[in-house]
């Protein structure tokens, strides 16, 4: 039957596995987190800036695509008008 360990005994067991009980600490998680904290903050800020820049890029790309489509439609309409003006009108035979 498995006994549930409370947090105190599980921490003690983990510390003994990591070598903390013998005075030698294999991994000091607090020091690692403390050393990496500025890096994590900078990377978070950079990722937010990159995400915002990417969203702005997509919005600009959509605007450009919409303008291209409107220009294409306008040119197509102008070409159709030119064809209608330049083509001879068929005369009705009497």
BAFI-356660 format. One record per atom (N, C-alpha, C, O): residue in one letter; atom name; x negated, y, z. Coordinates in steps of 0.2 Angstrom, whole numbers. Each point is the difference from the previous one (the first is absolute). Example, Ala and Ser with C-alpha at 12.3 -4.5 7.8 and 13.67 -1.06 7.14 Angstrom:
// residues 2
@resn = a; name = N; X = -66; Y = -28; Z = 39
@resn = a; name = CA; X = 4; Y = 6; Z = 0
@resn = a; name = C; X = -4; Y = 6; Z = 0
@resn = a; name = O; X = -5; Y = -1; Z = 3
@resn = s; name = N; X = 7; Y = 6; Z = -7
@resn = s; name = CA; X = -4; Y = 6; Z = 1
@resn = s; name = C; X = 4; Y = 5; Z = 3
@resn = s; name = O; X = -3; Y = 6; Z = 1
***
This chain:
// residues 94
@resn = x; name = N; X = -4; Y = -6; Z = 0
@resn = x; name = CA; X = 4; Y = 6; Z = 0
@resn = x; name = C; X = -4; Y = 6; Z = 0
@resn = x; name = O; X = -5; Y = 1; Z = 4
@resn = x; name = N; X = 6; Y = 4; Z = -8
@resn = x; name = CA; X = -4; Y = 6; Z = -1
@resn = x; name = C; X = 2; Y = 5; Z = 5
@resn = x; name = O; X = 6; Y = 2; Z = 1
@resn = x; name = N; X = -11; Y = 1; Z = 2
@resn = x; name = CA; X = 2; Y = 5; Z = 5
@resn = x; name = C; X = -1; Y = 7; Z = -3
@resn = x; name = O; X = -5; Y = 1; Z = -4
@resn = x; name = N; X = 9; Y = 4; Z = 5
@resn = x; name = CA; X = -1; Y = 6; Z = -3
@resn = x; name = C; X = -4; Y = 4; Z = 4
@resn = x; name = O; X = 0; Y = 0; Z = 6
@resn = x; name = N; X = -5; Y = 3; Z = -9
@resn = x; name = CA; X = -5; Y = 4; Z = 3
@resn = x; name = C; X = 2; Y = 8; Z = 1
@resn = x; name = O; X = 3; Y = 2; Z = -5
@resn = x; name = N; X = -4; Y = 0; Z = 11
@resn = x; name = CA; X = 2; Y = 8; Z = 0
@resn = x; name = C; X = -6; Y = 4; Z = -3
@resn = x; name = O; X = -5; Y = -3; Z = -2
@resn = x; name = N; X = 6; Y = 9; Z = 1
@resn = x; name = CA; X = -5; Y = 4; Z = -3
@resn = x; name = C; X = -6; Y = 0; Z = 3
@resn = x; name = O; X = -6; Y = 1; Z = -3
@resn = x; name = N; X = 6; Y = -1; Z = 10
@resn = x; name = CA; X = -7; Y = 0; Z = 4
@resn = x; name = C; X = -4; Y = -6; Z = -2
@resn = x; name = O; X = -6; Y = 1; Z = -1
@resn = x; name = N; X = 9; Y = -7; Z = 1
@resn = x; name = CA; X = -4; Y = -6; Z = -1
@resn = x; name = C; X = -2; Y = -1; Z = -7
@resn = x; name = O; X = -5; Y = -2; Z = -1
@resn = x; name = N; X = 10; Y = 5; Z = -4
@resn = x; name = CA; X = -2; Y = -1; Z = -7
@resn = x; name = C; X = -6; Y = 5; Z = -1
@resn = x; name = O; X = -4; Y = -2; Z = -4
@resn = x; name = N; X = 4; Y = 8; Z = 7
@resn = x; name = CA; X = -6; Y = 5; Z = -1
@resn = x; name = C; X = -6; Y = -3; Z = 3
@resn = x; name = O; X = -5; Y = 0; Z = -3
@resn = x; name = N; X = 5; Y = -3; Z = 9
@resn = x; name = CA; X = -5; Y = -4; Z = 3
@resn = x; name = C; X = -3; Y = -5; Z = -5
@resn = x; name = O; X = -6; Y = -1; Z = -1
@resn = x; name = N; X = 10; Y = -3; Z = -2
@resn = x; name = CA; X = -2; Y = -6; Z = -4
@resn = x; name = C; X = -3; Y = 3; Z = -6
@resn = x; name = O; X = -5; Y = -3; Z = -2
@resn = x; name = N; X = 8; Y = 8; Z = -1
@resn = x; name = CA; X = -3; Y = 3; Z = -6
@resn = x; name = C; X = -7; Y = 3; Z = 2
@resn = x; name = O; X = -5; Y = 0; Z = -4
@resn = x; name = N; X = 4; Y = 4; Z = 9
@resn = x; name = CA; X = -6; Y = 3; Z = 2
@resn = x; name = C; X = -5; Y = -6; Z = 1
@resn = x; name = O; X = -6; Y = 1; Z = -2
@resn = x; name = N; X = 8; Y = -6; Z = 5
@resn = x; name = CA; X = -5; Y = -6; Z = 1
@resn = x; name = C; X = -2; Y = -3; Z = -7
@resn = x; name = O; X = -6; Y = -2; Z = 0
@resn = x; name = N; X = 10; Y = 2; Z = -4
@resn = x; name = CA; X = -1; Y = -3; Z = -7
@resn = x; name = C; X = -5; Y = 5; Z = -4
@resn = x; name = O; X = -5; Y = -2; Z = -3
@resn = x; name = N; X = 6; Y = 9; Z = 4
@resn = x; name = CA; X = -5; Y = 4; Z = -3
@resn = x; name = C; X = -6; Y = 1; Z = 4
@resn = x; name = O; X = -5; Y = 4; Z = -3
@resn = x; name = N; X = 4; Y = -6; Z = 8
@resn = x; name = CA; X = -6; Y = 0; Z = 4
@resn = x; name = C; X = -1; Y = 6; Z = 5
@resn = x; name = O; X = -5; Y = 1; Z = 3
@resn = x; name = N; X = 11; Y = 2; Z = -2
@resn = x; name = CA; X = 0; Y = 6; Z = 5
@resn = x; name = C; X = -1; Y = -3; Z = 7
@resn = x; name = O; X = -2; Y = 4; Z = 4
@resn = x; name = N; X = 4; Y = -10; Z = -2
@resn = x; name = CA; X = 0; Y = -2; Z = 6
@resn = x; name = C; X = -7; Y = -1; Z = 3
@resn = x; name = O; X = -2; Y = 1; Z = 5
@resn = x; name = N; X = -3; Y = -3; Z = -10
@resn = x; name = CA; X = -7; Y = -1; Z = 2
@resn = x; name = C; X = -4; Y = 7; Z = 0
@resn = x; name = O; X = -6; Y = -1; Z = 1
@resn = x; name = N; X = 9; Y = 6; Z = -3
@resn = x; name = CA; X = -3; Y = 7; Z = 0
@resn = x; name = C; X = -2; Y = 2; Z = -7
@resn = x; name = O; X = -2; Y = 5; Z = -1
@resn = x; name = N; X = 2; Y = -10; Z = -3
@resn = x; name = CA; X = -2; Y = 2; Z = -7
@resn = x; name = C; X = 7; Y = 0; Z = -4
@resn = x; name = O; X = 4; Y = -4; Z = -1
@resn = x; name = N; X = -4; Y = 10; Z = -2
@resn = x; name = CA; X = 6; Y = 1; Z = -4
@resn = x; name = C; X = -1; Y = -1; Z = -8
@resn = x; name = O; X = -4; Y = 4; Z = -2
@resn = x; name = N; X = 7; Y = -8; Z = -1
@resn = x; name = CA; X = -1; Y = -2; Z = -7
@resn = x; name = C; X = 3; Y = 6; Z = -4
@resn = x; name = O; X = -4; Y = 2; Z = -5
@resn = x; name = N; X = 10; Y = 0; Z = 6
@resn = x; name = CA; X = 3; Y = 5; Z = -4
@resn = x; name = C; X = 3; Y = 5; Z = 4
@resn = x; name = O; X = 4; Y = -1; Z = 5
@resn = x; name = N; X = -6; Y = 7; Z = -5
@resn = x; name = CA; X = 3; Y = 6; Z = 3
@resn = x; name = C; X = 5; Y = 4; Z = -4
@resn = x; name = O; X = -2; Y = 4; Z = -4
@resn = x; name = N; X = 8; Y = -6; Z = 4
@resn = x; name = CA; X = 5; Y = 2; Z = -4
@resn = x; name = C; X = 1; Y = 8; Z = 1
@resn = x; name = O; X = 1; Y = 3; Z = -5
@resn = x; name = N; X = -1; Y = -1; Z = 11
@resn = x; name = CA; X = 1; Y = 7; Z = 2
@resn = x; name = C; X = -5; Y = 5; Z = -4
@resn = x; name = O; X = 1; Y = 5; Z = -3
@resn = x; name = N; X = -8; Y = -8; Z = 3
@resn = x; name = CA; X = -5; Y = 4; Z = -3
@resn = x; name = C; X = 1; Y = 0; Z = -8
@resn = x; name = O; X = -1; Y = 5; Z = -3
@resn = x; name = N; X = 3; Y = -11; Z = 1
@resn = x; name = CA; X = 1; Y = 0; Z = -8
@resn = x; name = C; X = 6; Y = 5; Z = -2
@resn = x; name = O; X = -1; Y = 3; Z = -5
@resn = x; name = N; X = 6; Y = -3; Z = 9
@resn = x; name = CA; X = 6; Y = 4; Z = -2
@resn = x; name = C; X = -2; Y = 7; Z = 1
@resn = x; name = O; X = 2; Y = 5; Z = -4
@resn = x; name = N; X = -6; Y = -3; Z = 9
@resn = x; name = CA; X = -2; Y = 7; Z = 2
@resn = x; name = C; X = -5; Y = 2; Z = -6
@resn = x; name = O; X = 1; Y = 6; Z = -2
@resn = x; name = N; X = -5; Y = -10; Z = -1
@resn = x; name = CA; X = -4; Y = 2; Z = -5
@resn = x; name = C; X = 3; Y = 0; Z = -7
@resn = x; name = O; X = -1; Y = 4; Z = -4
@resn = x; name = N; X = 7; Y = -8; Z = 3
@resn = x; name = CA; X = 3; Y = 1; Z = -6
@resn = x; name = C; X = 6; Y = 5; Z = 0
@resn = x; name = O; X = 3; Y = 1; Z = -5
@resn = x; name = N; X = -1; Y = 2; Z = 11
@resn = x; name = CA; X = 5; Y = 4; Z = 0
@resn = x; name = C; X = 0; Y = 6; Z = -5
@resn = x; name = O; X = 4; Y = 2; Z = -3
@resn = x; name = N; X = -10; Y = 2; Z = 3
@resn = x; name = CA; X = -1; Y = 5; Z = -5
@resn = x; name = C; X = 1; Y = -2; Z = -7
@resn = x; name = O; X = 3; Y = 3; Z = -4
@resn = x; name = N; X = -6; Y = -9; Z = 2
@resn = x; name = CA; X = 1; Y = -3; Z = -6
@resn = x; name = C; X = 7; Y = -1; Z = -2
@resn = x; name = O; X = 3; Y = 1; Z = -6
@resn = x; name = N; X = 1; Y = -4; Z = 11
@resn = x; name = CA; X = 7; Y = -2; Z = -1
@resn = x; name = C; X = 4; Y = 7; Z = -1
@resn = x; name = O; X = 5; Y = 0; Z = -4
@resn = x; name = N; X = -6; Y = 5; Z = 7
@resn = x; name = CA; X = 3; Y = 6; Z = 0
@resn = x; name = C; X = -1; Y = 3; Z = -7
@resn = x; name = O; X = 5; Y = 2; Z = -3
@resn = x; name = N; X = -11; Y = -2; Z = 1
@resn = x; name = CA; X = -2; Y = 3; Z = -7
@resn = x; name = C; X = 3; Y = -4; Z = -5
@resn = x; name = O; X = 3; Y = 3; Z = -5
@resn = x; name = N; X = -3; Y = -9; Z = 5
@resn = x; name = CA; X = 3; Y = -5; Z = -5
@resn = x; name = C; X = 8; Y = 1; Z = 0
@resn = x; name = O; X = 3; Y = 0; Z = -6
@resn = x; name = N; X = 0; Y = 1; Z = 11
@resn = x; name = CA; X = 7; Y = 2; Z = 1
@resn = x; name = C; X = 2; Y = 6; Z = -4
@resn = x; name = O; X = 4; Y = 1; Z = -4
@resn = x; name = N; X = -8; Y = 4; Z = 6
@resn = x; name = CA; X = 1; Y = 7; Z = -4
@resn = x; name = C; X = -1; Y = -1; Z = -7
@resn = x; name = O; X = 4; Y = 3; Z = -4
@resn = x; name = N; X = -9; Y = -6; Z = 2
@resn = x; name = CA; X = -2; Y = -1; Z = -7
@resn = x; name = C; X = 6; Y = -4; Z = -4
@resn = x; name = O; X = 1; Y = 2; Z = -6
@resn = x; name = N; X = 1; Y = -7; Z = 9
@resn = x; name = CA; X = 5; Y = -4; Z = -3
@resn = x; name = C; X = 7; Y = 4; Z = -1
@resn = x; name = O; X = 3; Y = -1; Z = -5
@resn = x; name = N; X = -2; Y = 6; Z = 10
@resn = x; name = CA; X = 6; Y = 4; Z = 0
@resn = x; name = C; X = -1; Y = 5; Z = -6
@resn = x; name = O; X = 5; Y = 1; Z = -4
@resn = x; name = N; X = -11; Y = 2; Z = 4
@resn = x; name = CA; X = -1; Y = 5; Z = -6
@resn = x; name = C; X = 0; Y = -4; Z = -7
@resn = x; name = O; X = 3; Y = 3; Z = -4
@resn = x; name = N; X = -6; Y = -9; Z = 4
@resn = x; name = CA; X = 0; Y = -4; Z = -6
@resn = x; name = C; X = 7; Y = -2; Z = -2
@resn = x; name = O; X = 2; Y = 1; Z = -6
@resn = x; name = N; X = 3; Y = -3; Z = 10
@resn = x; name = CA; X = 7; Y = -1; Z = -1
@resn = x; name = C; X = 3; Y = 6; Z = -3
@resn = x; name = O; X = 4; Y = -1; Z = -5
@resn = x; name = N; X = -5; Y = 7; Z = 9
@resn = x; name = CA; X = 4; Y = 6; Z = -3
@resn = x; name = C; X = -3; Y = 2; Z = -7
@resn = x; name = O; X = 4; Y = 2; Z = -4
@resn = x; name = N; X = -10; Y = -3; Z = 3
@resn = x; name = CA; X = -3; Y = 2; Z = -7
@resn = x; name = C; X = 3; Y = -5; Z = -5
@resn = x; name = O; X = 2; Y = 2; Z = -5
@resn = x; name = N; X = -1; Y = -8; Z = 7
@resn = x; name = CA; X = 2; Y = -5; Z = -5
@resn = x; name = C; X = 8; Y = 1; Z = -2
@resn = x; name = O; X = 2; Y = 0; Z = -5
@resn = x; name = N; X = 2; Y = 2; Z = 11
@resn = x; name = CA; X = 7; Y = 2; Z = -2
@resn = x; name = C; X = 0; Y = 6; Z = -4
@resn = x; name = O; X = 4; Y = 1; Z = -4
@resn = x; name = N; X = -8; Y = 4; Z = 5
@resn = x; name = CA; X = 0; Y = 6; Z = -4
@resn = x; name = C; X = -2; Y = -1; Z = -7
@resn = x; name = O; X = 3; Y = 2; Z = -5
@resn = x; name = N; X = -8; Y = -7; Z = 4
@resn = x; name = CA; X = -2; Y = -2; Z = -7
@resn = x; name = C; X = 6; Y = -3; Z = -3
@resn = x; name = O; X = 1; Y = 1; Z = -6
@resn = x; name = N; X = 3; Y = -6; Z = 9
@resn = x; name = CA; X = 5; Y = -3; Z = -3
@resn = x; name = C; X = 6; Y = 5; Z = -2
@resn = x; name = O; X = 3; Y = 0; Z = -5
@resn = x; name = N; X = -2; Y = 5; Z = 9
@resn = x; name = CA; X = 5; Y = 5; Z = -1
@resn = x; name = C; X = -2; Y = 4; Z = -6
@resn = x; name = O; X = 4; Y = 2; Z = -5
@resn = x; name = N; X = -10; Y = 0; Z = 4
@resn = x; name = CA; X = -3; Y = 4; Z = -5
@resn = x; name = C; X = 0; Y = -4; Z = -7
@resn = x; name = O; X = 2; Y = 2; Z = -5
@resn = x; name = N; X = -3; Y = -9; Z = 6
@resn = x; name = CA; X = 0; Y = -4; Z = -6
@resn = x; name = C; X = 7; Y = -1; Z = -3
@resn = x; name = O; X = 1; Y = 0; Z = -6
@resn = x; name = N; X = 4; Y = 0; Z = 11
@resn = x; name = CA; X = 7; Y = 0; Z = -2
@resn = x; name = C; X = 2; Y = 6; Z = -3
@resn = x; name = O; X = 4; Y = 0; Z = -5
@resn = x; name = N; X = -6; Y = 6; Z = 7
@resn = x; name = CA; X = 2; Y = 6; Z = -3
@resn = x; name = C; X = -3; Y = 1; Z = -7
@resn = x; name = O; X = 3; Y = 2; Z = -5
@resn = x; name = N; X = -9; Y = -4; Z = 4
@resn = x; name = CA; X = -4; Y = 0; Z = -6
@resn = x; name = C; X = 4; Y = -5; Z = -5
@resn = x; name = O; X = 1; Y = 2; Z = -6
@resn = x; name = N; X = 1; Y = -8; Z = 8
@resn = x; name = CA; X = 3; Y = -5; Z = -4
@resn = x; name = C; X = 7; Y = 3; Z = -2
@resn = x; name = O; X = 2; Y = 0; Z = -6
@resn = x; name = N; X = 2; Y = 3; Z = 10
@resn = x; name = CA; X = 6; Y = 3; Z = -1
@resn = x; name = C; X = -1; Y = 6; Z = -5
@resn = x; name = O; X = 4; Y = 1; Z = -5
@resn = x; name = N; X = -9; Y = 3; Z = 5
@resn = x; name = CA; X = -1; Y = 6; Z = -4
@resn = x; name = C; X = -2; Y = -3; Z = -7
@resn = x; name = O; X = 2; Y = 3; Z = -5
@resn = x; name = N; X = -6; Y = -9; Z = 4
@resn = x; name = CA; X = -1; Y = -3; Z = -6
@resn = x; name = C; X = 6; Y = -2; Z = -3
@resn = x; name = O; X = 1; Y = 1; Z = -6
@resn = x; name = N; X = 3; Y = -4; Z = 9
@resn = x; name = CA; X = 7; Y = -3; Z = -2
@resn = x; name = C; X = 4; Y = 6; Z = -3
@resn = x; name = O; X = 3; Y = -1; Z = -5
@resn = x; name = N; X = -3; Y = 6; Z = 9
@resn = x; name = CA; X = 5; Y = 6; Z = -3
@resn = x; name = C; X = -3; Y = 3; Z = -6
@resn = x; name = O; X = 3; Y = 2; Z = -4
@resn = x; name = N; X = -10; Y = -2; Z = 4
@resn = x; name = CA; X = -3; Y = 3; Z = -6
@resn = x; name = C; X = 1; Y = -4; Z = -6
@resn = x; name = O; X = 1; Y = 2; Z = -6
@resn = x; name = N; X = -2; Y = -9; Z = 7
@resn = x; name = CA; X = 1; Y = -5; Z = -5
@resn = x; name = C; X = 8; Y = 1; Z = -3
@resn = x; name = O; X = 1; Y = -1; Z = -6
@resn = x; name = N; X = 3; Y = 1; Z = 10
@resn = x; name = CA; X = 7; Y = 1; Z = -2
@resn = x; name = C; X = 1; Y = 7; Z = -4
@resn = x; name = O; X = 4; Y = 0; Z = -5
@resn = x; name = N; X = -7; Y = 5; Z = 8
@resn = x; name = CA; X = 1; Y = 6; Z = -4
@resn = x; name = C; X = -3; Y = 0; Z = -7
@resn = x; name = O; X = 3; Y = 2; Z = -5
@resn = x; name = N; X = -9; Y = -5; Z = 5
@resn = x; name = CA; X = -3; Y = -1; Z = -7
@resn = x; name = C; X = 4; Y = -4; Z = -5
@resn = x; name = O; X = 1; Y = 1; Z = -6
@resn = x; name = N; X = 2; Y = -7; Z = 9
@resn = x; name = CA; X = 4; Y = -4; Z = -4
@resn = x; name = C; X = 6; Y = 4; Z = -2
@resn = x; name = O; X = 2; Y = -1; Z = -6
@resn = x; name = N; X = 1; Y = 5; Z = 10
@resn = x; name = CA; X = 6; Y = 4; Z = -2
@resn = x; name = C; X = -2; Y = 5; Z = -6
@resn = x; name = O; X = 4; Y = 1; Z = -4
@resn = x; name = N; X = -10; Y = 2; Z = 5
@resn = x; name = CA; X = -2; Y = 5; Z = -5
@resn = x; name = C; X = -1; Y = -4; Z = -7
@resn = x; name = O; X = 2; Y = 3; Z = -5
@resn = x; name = N; X = -5; Y = -9; Z = 6
@resn = x; name = CA; X = -1; Y = -3; Z = -7
@resn = x; name = C; X = 6; Y = -2; Z = -3
@resn = x; name = O; X = 1; Y = 0; Z = -6
@resn = x; name = N; X = 4; Y = -2; Z = 10
@resn = x; name = CA; X = 7; Y = -2; Z = -3
@resn = x; name = C; X = 3; Y = 6; Z = -3
@resn = x; name = O; X = 3; Y = -1; Z = -5
@resn = x; name = N; X = -4; Y = 7; Z = 8
@resn = x; name = CA; X = 3; Y = 6; Z = -3
@resn = x; name = C; X = -3; Y = 2; Z = -6
@resn = x; name = O; X = 3; Y = 2; Z = -5
@resn = x; name = N; X = -10; Y = -3; Z = 4
@resn = x; name = CA; X = -4; Y = 2; Z = -6
@resn = x; name = C; X = 2; Y = -5; Z = -5
@resn = x; name = O; X = 1; Y = 2; Z = -6
@resn = x; name = N; X = 0; Y = -9; Z = 7
@resn = x; name = CA; X = 2; Y = -4; Z = -5
@resn = x; name = C; X = 7; Y = 1; Z = -2
@resn = x; name = O; X = 2; Y = 0; Z = -6
@resn = x; name = N; X = 3; Y = 2; Z = 10
@resn = x; name = CA; X = 6; Y = 2; Z = -2
@resn = x; name = C; X = 0; Y = 6; Z = -4
@resn = x; name = O; X = 4; Y = 1; Z = -5
@resn = x; name = N; X = -8; Y = 4; Z = 6
@resn = x; name = CA; X = 0; Y = 6; Z = -4
@resn = x; name = C; X = -3; Y = -1; Z = -7
@resn = x; name = O; X = 2; Y = 3; Z = -5
@resn = x; name = N; X = -8; Y = -7; Z = 5
@resn = x; name = CA; X = -3; Y = -1; Z = -6
@resn = x; name = C; X = 3; Y = -5; Z = -5
@resn = x; name = O; X = -2; Y = 0; Z = -6
@resn = x; name = N; X = 6; Y = -5; Z = 9
@resn = x; name = CA; X = 3; Y = -5; Z = -5
@resn = x; name = C; X = 5; Y = 3; Z = -4
@resn = x; name = O; X = 4; Y = 4; Z = 3
@resn = x; name = N; X = -4; Y = -5; Z = -9
@resn = x; name = CA; X = 5; Y = 3; Z = -5
@resn = x; name = C; X = 7; Y = -3; Z = 2
@resn = x; name = O; X = 1; Y = -6; Z = 2
@resn = x; name = N; X = 4; Y = 10; Z = -2
@resn = x; name = CA; X = 7; Y = -2; Z = 1
@resn = x; name = C; X = 3; Y = -3; Z = -6
@resn = x; name = O; X = 0; Y = 2; Z = -5
@resn = x; name = N; X = 2; Y = -8; Z = 6
@resn = x; name = CA; X = 3; Y = -4; Z = -6
@resn = x; name = C; X = 6; Y = 4; Z = -2
@resn = x; name = O; X = 5; Y = 2; Z = 4
@resn = x; name = N; X = -4; Y = -1; Z = -11
@resn = x; name = CA; X = 5; Y = 3; Z = -3
@resn = x; name = C; X = 6; Y = -5; Z = -1
@resn = x; name = O; X = -1; Y = -5; Z = -2
@resn = x; name = N; X = 7; Y = 8; Z = 3
@resn = x; name = CA; X = 6; Y = -5; Z = -1
@resn = x; name = C; X = 1; Y = 0; Z = -7
@resn = x; name = O; X = 1; Y = 6; Z = -3
@resn = x; name = N; X = 0; Y = -12; Z = 0
@resn = x; name = CA; X = 2; Y = 0; Z = -7
@resn = x; name = C; X = 7; Y = 1; Z = -1
@resn = x; name = O; X = 4; Y = -3; Z = 4
@resn = x; name = N; X = -2; Y = 7; Z = -9
@resn = x; name = CA; X = 7; Y = 1; Z = -1
@resn = x; name = C; X = 3; Y = -4; Z = -6
@resn = x; name = O; X = 6; Y = 0; Z = -1
***
